[in-house]
Amino acid sequence: ELLRSLLGRSFDGSGGGDGCSDGGLRSVAEACVGYVAADLSALVRRAALNGTERRSRLRKTEEGERSSADAPTTSHITAGHLLDATKEVGASCLRDAALSAPP
């Protein structure tokens, strides 16, 4: 519920375009074991930034094919964006355990 609350209306759980659904959000939650509220907030911000960067690159590559006004401008965050962001934003409560684990 915390993840859903942080996403607000930004989460694309429509099951449309990239196959995102509430099940996708459940998968993200399962991948976020050990994440505290601040980690989840950072995860949502990173996913939004990554999505914005992707849309910007898409507009640039499609400039010759259509005008940038026709390019997708949705600000929805998908489960894929969130899962990609987990590679950059880790669980802070597990960092100490990972650092002190014996080799």
Buried (B, 14 or more C-beta within 10 A) or exposed (E): EEBEEBBEEBBBBEEEEEEBBEEBBEBBBEBBEEBEEEBBBBBBBBBBEBBEEBBEEEBEEBEEEEEEEEBEEEEBBBBBBBBBBBEEBBBEEEEEEEEEEEE
